[in-house]
Amino acid sequence: MSEFDIWNYRPSTGYRQGADLVGYKVEATDGTIGKIDRHSEDVDSSHLVVDVGTWIFGRRVLLPAGTIELIDTAEEKVYVDRTKEQIRGAPDFDEAKYGEPGYLEQFARYYGQPHM
């Protein structure tokens, strides 16, 4: 893992507060993995929710903002520092549990850094 906090956007990504990333394609280190379904700018828990499923079997995973390497607004793509396999292996995003205390812990453990 990098020296950056996993729950905050890296300064080098080009992220601008208030930017709408919904619908952007997500590019893993080895190709396209899906599209952004939602994103959060919450301090110390910023993240993306990415739809990685097929059109019949939708599946969503959460990616902490610290996994983002670059945001290309012209191409509407977000590049992350994980492989497709690593992203597919992430815990499923559960809308019903989102917001519960400790919910983000499983993602912090999976991506390698405890949540604050």
N, C-alpha and C positions, 0 to 999 in steps of 0.2 A: 504494500500500500504506500501511497505517496505521503509526503510530509503535510499535506493539507487535511483539514478537518472534513470528514466524510459527509457531514450534514450541512455544509455550506458550499456555495458556488466558489470555485477557484477564481481569483482575479483575472487569470489568463483566458477564461472561457469566452469572454465577450458578453456575458449575461448582463442585462440591464433590468433593474427593478421595474416590475409592472409589465414586462414582456409577456405576450401570450404565446406559449409554446405548444398549446393543444393542436394536434394534427401534424406536428413535425415528425419526420421519420427519425428513427433511432438507429445509428450505425455503430455496431460493435466493432471490435478490432478486426473481425473476419467477415463483415458483411451486415446487411440490413437485418434487424431483429423485429421491428414493429413500429408502431406509432404511439405518440404520447396521447394518453387519454385525459390526463389532468396533471397539474403540477402545483407545488406548494412553495411559497417564499418564506415560510415560517422560520424565524430566527432559530438556529441550531437544530433544525429538523427539516430543512429544505429538501425536496425530493420530486421525482417524476413518477407517475404511474403509467406503465407502458403496456399496451395491448400487444401480446406476443402470440396470440392464438390465430387460428384460421378463421375465416368468416363464419363457419358453422360452430366451431368449438372455441369461443373466445376465452382467453386466459390473460390475466393481468398480473404484472409483478411491479414491485416498487424498486426504484433505483435512487439511492441517495445522491444529492447534488454534487458531492465530492467525486463521484465516478465520472462526471462530465469533463471532457477535455476541451471541447470546442463547440460553440453554437454558431451555425452558419445560417443567418437570417435570409440571405438571398436564395439559398437552396432549400430552406426550411428543413434543415437536418441538424441533429444533435449527435455528436461523436462522443462515445464513452470508452473508458479504458478497460472494458471487460469483453470476453469472447461471447459468442452466441450461446455456447454451452453453459458458461457461468451464469448468464442471465436466465436462461431456461431453467437452470437448477435452483433458482431463488425461490423462497417461499411465495405462495400465491398471495396476492393482495386481497384482503377480505374487507369489503365495504362495511359490513356489520360490526367488525371489531375496530375499524379505523377510529382513532381518537381515544380509545381506551388507554388507561395508564399502562405503560410498558409495552404497548403494541409494537412500537418501532424497534424494540430490543432484538427481536428475531432477525430483522434486517441488518442491524448493526453487527450482530454476531456473524451472520452470513457473509457480509462484506468486509469483516475484519476489524471493526472498531466499536467499542461500547458506546451506546448513546448516552448523552449527558442527562 
